């Protein structure tokens, strides 16, 4: 598993409501917040990465 995959599993484990939960609003918001934070940091160091910037704006 890659770093992003393990980070996603950690977030799901922290915010899930029961053992098989991966789609509750709490989990979805936490995952989106993590993705936004990652892309924001990425764009601060890669200012000309317009493809990632577009992806961030779509979130």
Backbone as a printed PyTorch tensor [residue, N CA C, xyz], in Angstrom:
tensor([[[  0.8280,  -1.1790,   0.0000],
         [  0.0000,   0.0000,   0.0000],
         [  0.8740,   1.2440,   0.0000]],

        [[  0.4160,   2.2690,  -0.6870],
         [  1.1530,   3.5180,  -0.7260],
         [  0.8280,   4.3880,   0.4750]],

        [[  1.5230,   5.4930,   0.5480],
         [  1.3370,   6.4140,   1.6680],
         [ -0.0820,   6.9830,   1.6890]],

        [[ -0.6080,   7.3500,   0.5240],
         [ -1.9480,   7.9200,   0.4590],
         [ -2.9970,   6.9070,   0.9050]],

        [[ -2.7930,   5.6550,   0.5350],
         [ -3.7360,   4.6040,   0.9000],
         [ -3.7580,   4.3680,   2.4060]],

        [[ -2.5810,   4.3520,   3.0320],
         [ -2.5460,   4.1400,   4.4830],
         [ -3.0940,   5.3510,   5.2120]],

        [[ -2.8430,   6.5520,   4.6880],
         [ -3.3920,   7.7520,   5.3050],
         [ -4.9150,   7.7340,   5.2250]],

        [[ -5.4500,   7.2950,   4.1050],
         [ -6.8990,   7.2040,   3.9300],
         [ -7.4920,   6.2040,   4.9210]],

        [[ -6.8320,   5.0740,   5.1000],
         [ -7.3140,   4.0680,   6.0500],
         [ -7.2770,   4.5990,   7.4830]],

        [[ -6.2590,   5.3830,   7.8230],
         [ -6.1800,   5.9760,   9.1610],
         [ -7.3350,   6.9400,   9.3940]],

        [[ -7.6430,   7.7590,   8.3920],
         [ -8.7400,   8.7180,   8.5230],
         [-10.0630,   7.9850,   8.6650]],

        [[-10.2790,   6.9570,   7.8480],
         [-11.5170,   6.1790,   7.9470],
         [-11.6170,   5.5310,   9.3180]],

        [[-10.5210,   4.9690,   9.8120],
         [-10.5240,   4.3330,  11.1250],
         [-10.8230,   5.3050,  12.2500]],

        [[-10.3940,   6.5440,  12.0930],
         [-10.5950,   7.5390,  13.1430],
         [-12.0330,   8.0610,  13.1780]],

        [[-12.6790,   8.2010,  12.0260],
         [-13.9860,   8.8520,  11.9620],
         [-15.1590,   7.9130,  11.7040]],

        [[-14.9200,   6.6230,  11.5080],
         [-16.0300,   5.7170,  11.2060],
         [-16.9310,   5.5270,  12.4220]],

        [[-18.1770,   5.2170,  12.1390],
         [-19.1640,   5.0400,  13.1980],
         [-19.2760,   3.5880,  13.6340]],

        [[-18.9430,   2.6450,  12.7360],
         [-18.9250,   1.2180,  13.0580],
         [-17.8630,   0.5530,  12.1900]],

        [[-17.6580,  -0.7370,  12.3450],
         [-16.5290,  -1.4330,  11.7190],
         [-16.5140,  -1.3790,  10.1930]],

        [[-17.6720,  -1.4110,   9.5590],
         [-17.7060,  -1.4420,   8.0960],
         [-18.0620,  -0.0900,   7.4850]],

        [[-18.0100,   0.9590,   8.2670],
         [-18.4130,   2.2850,   7.8100],
         [-17.2930,   2.9430,   7.0090]],

        [[-17.6000,   3.3470,   5.7940],
         [-16.6430,   4.1290,   5.0060],
         [-17.3460,   5.2330,   4.2260]],

        [[-18.6580,   5.3670,   4.3880],
         [-19.3950,   6.3330,   3.5940],
         [-20.2270,   7.3110,   4.3840]],

        [[-20.0960,   7.3190,   5.7030],
         [-20.8880,   8.2590,   6.4930],
         [-20.3940,   9.6820,   6.2410]],

        [[-21.2300,  10.6780,   6.4910],
         [-20.8280,  12.0660,   6.2530],
         [-19.5650,  12.4640,   7.0190]],

        [[-19.3940,  11.9650,   8.2320],
         [-18.1960,  12.2940,   9.0100],
         [-16.9380,  11.8330,   8.2840]],

        [[-16.9650,  10.6170,   7.7630],
         [-15.8060,  10.0610,   7.0610],
         [-15.5670,  10.8130,   5.7570]],

        [[-16.6250,  11.0930,   5.0170],
         [-16.4800,  11.7800,   3.7390],
         [-15.8960,  13.1770,   3.9190]],

        [[-16.3630,  13.9030,   4.9330],
         [-15.8440,  15.2500,   5.1920],
         [-14.3800,  15.1860,   5.5920]],

        [[-14.0240,  14.2210,   6.4260],
         [-12.6300,  14.0820,   6.8540],
         [-11.7260,  13.7510,   5.6670]],

        [[-12.1780,  12.8830,   4.7660],
         [-11.3740,  12.5350,   3.5890],
         [-11.2030,  13.7330,   2.6530]],

        [[-12.2820,  14.4810,   2.4320],
         [-12.1830,  15.6630,   1.5760],
         [-11.2710,  16.7160,   2.1880]],

        [[-11.3560,  16.8920,   3.4970],
         [-10.4900,  17.8490,   4.1790],
         [ -9.0280,  17.4540,   4.0240]],

        [[ -8.7510,  16.1680,   4.1360],
         [ -7.3870,  15.6860,   3.9470],
         [ -6.8820,  15.9150,   2.5340]],

        [[ -7.7280,  15.6630,   1.5460],
         [ -7.3350,  15.8750,   0.1490],
         [ -7.0830,  17.3500,  -0.1370]],

        [[ -7.9400,  18.2230,   0.4020],
         [ -7.7700,  19.6610,   0.1980],
         [ -6.4660,  20.1300,   0.8330]],

        [[ -6.1810,  19.6530,   2.0320],
         [ -4.9360,  20.0270,   2.7000],
         [ -3.7130,  19.5690,   1.9300]],

        [[ -3.7580,  18.3400,   1.4260],
         [ -2.6310,  17.8080,   0.6530],
         [ -2.4090,  18.6200,  -0.6190]],

        [[ -3.4900,  18.8870,  -1.3560],
         [ -3.3450,  19.6370,  -2.6030],
         [ -2.8870,  21.0670,  -2.3520]],

        [[ -3.3250,  21.6740,  -1.2670],
         [ -2.8910,  23.0270,  -0.9360],
         [ -1.3890,  23.0620,  -0.6760]],

        [[ -0.8890,  22.1140,   0.0980],
         [  0.5550,  22.0390,   0.3500],
         [  1.3210,  21.7710,  -0.9460]],

        [[  0.7920,  20.8850,  -1.7740],
         [  1.4410,  20.5520,  -3.0430],
         [  1.5420,  21.7880,  -3.9310]],

        [[  0.4690,  22.5700,  -4.0020],
         [  0.4660,  23.7370,  -4.8780],
         [  1.3550,  24.8510,  -4.3510]],

        [[  1.5920,  24.8970,  -3.0420],
         [  2.5120,  25.8970,  -2.5040],
         [  3.9420,  25.6360,  -2.9680]],

        [[  4.3060,  24.3850,  -3.1530],
         [  5.6660,  24.0790,  -3.5850],
         [  5.7770,  23.8730,  -5.1000]],

        [[  4.6710,  23.6430,  -5.7860],
         [  4.6640,  23.4570,  -7.2450],
         [  3.6870,  24.4660,  -7.8470]],

        [[  4.1300,  25.6950,  -7.9570],
         [  3.2350,  26.7900,  -8.3360],
         [  2.6960,  26.6900,  -9.7660]],

        [[  3.3760,  25.9880, -10.6400],
         [  2.9390,  25.9060, -12.0330],
         [  2.1800,  24.6250, -12.3540]],

        [[  1.7570,  23.9020, -11.3530],
         [  1.0160,  22.6580, -11.5620],
         [ -0.4710,  22.9930, -11.7110]],

        [[ -0.8390,  23.3830, -12.9160],
         [ -2.1970,  23.8470, -13.1560],
         [ -3.2100,  22.7080, -13.1720]],

        [[ -2.7740,  21.5150, -13.4930],
         [ -3.6790,  20.3700, -13.4850],
         [ -4.1570,  20.0720, -12.0560]],

        [[ -3.2420,  20.0930, -11.1030],
         [ -3.6280,  19.8650,  -9.7050],
         [ -4.4630,  21.0190,  -9.1760]],

        [[ -4.1510,  22.2370,  -9.6210],
         [ -4.9350,  23.4000,  -9.1960],
         [ -6.3860,  23.2510,  -9.6510]],

        [[ -6.5640,  22.7590, -10.8650],
         [ -7.9190,  22.5460, -11.3760],
         [ -8.6400,  21.4740, -10.5530]],

        [[ -7.9070,  20.4210, -10.1810],
         [ -8.4980,  19.3840,  -9.3440],
         [ -8.9220,  19.9130,  -7.9900]],

        [[ -8.1070,  20.8000,  -7.4050],
         [ -8.4580,  21.4030,  -6.1230],
         [ -9.7140,  22.2530,  -6.2500]],

        [[ -9.8190,  23.0010,  -7.3150],
         [-10.9940,  23.8470,  -7.5080],
         [-12.2620,  23.0260,  -7.7150]],

        [[-12.1320,  21.8300,  -8.2600],
         [-13.3040,  20.9770,  -8.4670],
         [-13.8060,  20.3790,  -7.1690]],

        [[-12.9080,  20.2810,  -6.1530],
         [-13.3450,  19.7480,  -4.8620],
         [-14.2270,  20.7720,  -4.2040]]])
